[in-house]
Amino acid sequence: MSLIESALARARATPPGGEAGSSAVPARAPNAAPRTAPTSPAAPSVRIDAPRVPADAKVCEANRVLLDQTAVQNHDAVAAYRILRTRILHRARARSWTTIGITSAGPNDGKSLTALNLSLSLAPERNSEVVLLDMDMRNPSVCRCLGVEPPSEMLDYLERRVSAREVFFSIGVDNLTIASGTRATDQASELLGTSQFEELIHYVKQHTVTPIILIDLPPLLSTDDALVIAPRVDAMLLVVAEGTTDRAAMSKAVELLSEFPMAGLVLNRAVEAQAHGYGYGIGKG
């Protein structure tokens, strides 16, 4: 079994709602009352106020962001992200996941673009509100990929200069809200280790309905930032790139994530996908 297959097997190992390796089926008492269908959660009285900041179409096209005309021209990539979206949603709903961290072994594996394109793919699915948080504070790139200037910087929020409600914006895509920035810091792990992260997640949950929160994190082998956040999210998604991520780096990344629930593994720039005209493939999981 290859390293990728082993990682994917581990991602499938935890049954919905249970621990890895558990096969127990919950018993139901003979005289137990019939289960009732869950009711839809009530809409919050105050929603996230996200001012619109239009994305730059040319910048999005150059960065392969699957928005508007770029999505129209890249059917294979759109289809691949829809498959990833469906698999993520199945796992999230089965295991009551709300927060999913997205990381990679090293730089240039495409994790930020994966986070952004996955958010765009999830947005049309109306049962959940999609929120993308750019928490790669050493190299924030979501705004750069979109060609936008955020109304407030994520760094300013983490340093308590602005409140949670000020950090969000919209690019005009229904059901998608983003918080990001353009300024980097060398104090990222110290800032991510404060209560500001939990307060931001709490704010999102209080002002949305059944959210899916994707969190773009730094590469695992470059800094400890992703490991500061990993114990505080529901699951982790690992992005690797064929031709970029070497075997040793991937093995170390899988080892570092072994104690956390895995949402899956994404194989970027797969040779098979390139043969069909686009450099992305989604690993089975």
C-alpha positions in Angstrom: 0.0 0.0 0.0 1.4 3.4 -1.0 1.8 6.2 1.5 -1.1 8.1 0.0 -3.3 5.0 0.2 -2.3 4.5 3.8 -3.2 8.1 4.7 -6.5 7.8 2.9 -7.2 4.5 4.7 -6.7 6.2 8.0 -9.0 9.1 7.0 -11.7 6.5 6.4 -11.0 4.5 9.6 -13.2 6.5 12.0 -16.8 5.5 11.6 -19.4 8.3 11.7 -19.9 9.4 15.3 -17.4 6.9 16.7 -13.7 6.3 17.5 -11.4 4.7 15.1 -11.7 0.9 15.1 -15.1 0.9 16.8 -17.8 -1.2 15.3 -20.4 -0.9 18.0 -23.9 -0.1 17.0 -25.9 1.9 19.6 -28.7 -0.2 21.0 -32.3 1.1 21.3 -34.5 0.0 24.1 -37.6 -1.9 23.0 -40.0 0.6 24.5 -38.1 3.7 23.5 -40.1 6.5 22.0 -39.7 6.8 18.2 -37.1 9.3 17.1 -38.3 12.6 15.8 -36.8 14.4 12.8 -34.4 17.1 13.8 -35.8 20.6 13.6 -34.1 23.3 11.5 -31.9 25.6 13.6 -33.4 29.1 14.2 -31.8 31.9 12.2 -29.7 34.3 14.4 -31.2 37.6 15.2 -28.0 39.4 14.0 -26.1 38.1 11.0 -22.5 38.7 10.0 -22.3 42.1 8.4 -19.9 41.4 5.5 -19.3 44.4 3.2 -18.8 43.5 -0.4 -15.3 43.7 -1.9 -15.4 42.6 -5.5 -12.7 40.2 -6.6 -10.4 41.2 -9.5 -11.4 38.9 -12.4 -7.9 39.0 -14.0 -6.1 38.2 -10.7 -8.5 35.3 -10.1 -7.9 33.9 -13.5 -4.1 34.2 -13.1 -4.3 32.4 -9.8 -6.7 29.7 -11.0 -9.5 30.8 -8.6 -12.6 29.0 -9.9 -14.8 32.1 -10.0 -16.9 33.3 -12.9 -15.2 32.9 -16.3 -12.3 30.9 -14.9 -14.8 28.3 -13.6 -16.6 28.2 -17.0 -13.3 27.5 -18.7 -12.1 24.7 -16.3 -14.9 22.1 -16.2 -12.5 19.3 -15.0 -11.3 21.4 -12.1 -14.9 22.4 -11.1 -15.9 18.7 -11.3 -13.0 17.7 -9.1 -13.8 20.2 -6.4 -17.5 19.1 -6.5 -16.4 15.6 -5.7 -14.2 16.9 -2.8 -17.1 19.1 -1.6 -19.5 16.1 -1.5 -17.0 13.9 0.4 -16.3 16.7 2.9 -20.0 17.4 3.5 -20.8 13.7 4.0 -18.1 13.4 6.7 -18.9 16.8 8.3 -22.6 15.9 8.6 -22.1 12.4 9.8 -19.6 13.4 12.5 -21.1 16.9 13.3 -18.0 18.7 12.2 -18.1 22.5 11.9 -14.5 23.6 11.7 -12.0 22.1 9.3 -8.3 23.2 9.2 -6.6 23.0 5.8 -2.8 22.6 5.7 0.0 21.1 3.7 3.4 19.5 4.2 5.4 22.4 2.8 5.0 25.7 0.9 3.8 25.7 -2.7 1.5 22.6 -2.4 -1.6 24.7 -3.2 -3.4 24.6 0.2 -4.6 28.2 0.1 -6.0 27.8 -3.4 -7.6 24.5 -2.4 -9.2 26.2 0.6 -10.5 29.1 -1.6 -11.8 26.9 -4.4 -13.4 24.4 -1.9 -15.2 27.3 -0.3 -16.5 28.5 -3.7 -17.6 24.9 -4.4 -19.4 24.6 -1.0 -21.2 28.0 -1.3 -24.0 26.9 -3.7 -24.9 24.1 -1.2 -27.6 25.9 0.8 -27.8 23.7 3.9 -24.8 25.3 5.4 -23.3 28.8 5.5 -19.6 28.8 4.3 -17.0 30.8 6.1 -13.3 30.9 5.0 -10.8 32.1 7.6 -7.3 32.9 6.4 -5.2 32.1 9.5 -1.8 31.6 7.7 -0.4 34.7 9.4 3.1 34.2 8.1 2.0 34.3 4.5 -1.7 35.3 4.1 -2.7 34.7 0.5 -6.5 34.5 0.2 -6.8 38.2 -0.5 -3.8 38.1 -2.8 -5.4 35.2 -4.8 -8.6 37.3 -5.1 -7.0 40.6 -5.8 -8.8 42.4 -2.9 -8.0 44.7 0.0 -10.0 43.5 3.1 -12.0 46.1 5.1 -10.0 45.0 8.2 -6.9 42.9 8.6 -7.0 39.5 10.4 -3.8 40.5 12.1 -5.5 43.6 13.6 -8.2 41.2 15.0 -5.7 38.9 16.5 -3.9 41.8 18.0 -7.2 43.1 19.4 -7.3 46.3 17.4 -10.6 45.5 15.7 -13.5 43.3 16.7 -14.7 40.1 15.2 -17.6 41.7 13.4 -15.2 44.1 11.5 -13.0 41.4 9.9 -15.4 39.8 7.5 -16.2 40.6 3.9 -18.0 39.2 0.9 -16.8 38.9 -2.8 -20.4 38.8 -4.0 -20.8 35.0 -3.9 -24.0 34.1 -2.1 -23.5 32.0 1.1 -19.8 32.7 1.3 -18.1 35.0 3.9 -14.4 35.5 4.2 -12.0 36.9 6.8 -8.4 37.4 5.7 -5.7 40.0 5.4 -2.5 41.1 3.6 -0.1 41.7 6.5 2.1 39.0 7.9 3.7 38.5 11.3 6.5 36.5 12.8 4.5 36.2 16.0 1.9 34.0 14.4 2.0 31.0 16.8 1.8 33.2 19.8 -1.2 35.1 18.4 -3.0 31.9 17.3 -2.5 30.5 20.7 -4.6 33.2 22.4 -8.4 33.0 23.0 -8.9 35.2 19.9 -9.2 32.1 17.7 -12.0 30.6 19.9 -13.8 33.9 20.1 -13.8 34.3 16.3 -15.2 30.7 15.9 -17.8 31.5 18.5 -18.8 34.7 16.8 -19.3 32.8 13.5 -21.4 30.1 15.1 -23.6 32.7 16.9 -24.2 34.7 13.7 -24.7 31.9 11.1 -26.9 28.8 10.6 -25.2 25.4 10.5 -21.8 26.9 9.3 -19.0 25.1 7.6 -15.8 26.9 8.7 -12.7 26.3 6.6 -9.5 27.5 8.1 -6.4 28.1 5.9 -3.4 27.2 8.0 0.4 27.4 7.4 2.3 24.4 6.2 3.0 21.8 8.9 6.8 21.5 8.3 7.5 25.2 8.1 6.2 26.3 11.6 4.2 25.0 14.5 1.2 27.3 13.8 -1.0 24.6 12.2 -0.3 22.3 15.3 -1.4 25.2 17.6 -4.8 25.2 15.8 -5.2 21.4 15.1 -6.4 20.4 18.6 -9.0 23.2 18.5 -10.8 22.3 15.2 -13.0 19.3 14.4 -10.8 17.8 11.6 -7.8 18.5 9.4 -7.5 18.3 5.6 -4.0 17.7 4.2 -3.0 19.0 0.8 -0.1 17.5 -1.1 1.2 18.2 -4.6 2.5 15.7 -7.0 6.0 16.7 -8.1 6.4 19.2 -5.1 5.7 17.2 -1.9 8.5 14.6 -1.5 7.8 11.3 0.2 9.7 12.2 3.4 7.8 15.4 3.8 4.5 13.8 3.3 5.3 11.0 5.7 6.3 13.5 8.4 3.1 15.5 7.8 0.9 12.4 8.1 2.7 11.5 11.3 2.2 15.0 12.8 -1.6 14.8 12.0 -2.0 11.2 13.2 -3.6 12.1 16.5 -6.2 14.4 15.0 -9.4 13.5 13.0 -8.8 13.6 9.3 -11.3 15.1 6.8 -9.2 13.6 4.0 -6.2 14.2 1.7 -6.1 16.2 -1.5 -3.6 15.4 -4.2 -2.8 18.5 -6.2 -1.4 18.6 -9.7 -1.9 14.9 -10.3 -0.4 13.6 -13.6 -3.8 11.9 -14.4 -5.6 15.3 -14.0 -3.0 17.1 -16.1 -3.6 14.7 -18.9 -7.2 16.0 -19.0 -6.0 19.6 -19.2 -6.0 20.7 -15.6 -3.5 20.3 -12.8 -5.7 19.1 -9.9 -6.8 15.7 -8.8 -8.7 14.6 -5.6 -7.4 11.6 -3.8 -9.9 9.0 -2.7 -11.0 9.2 0.8 
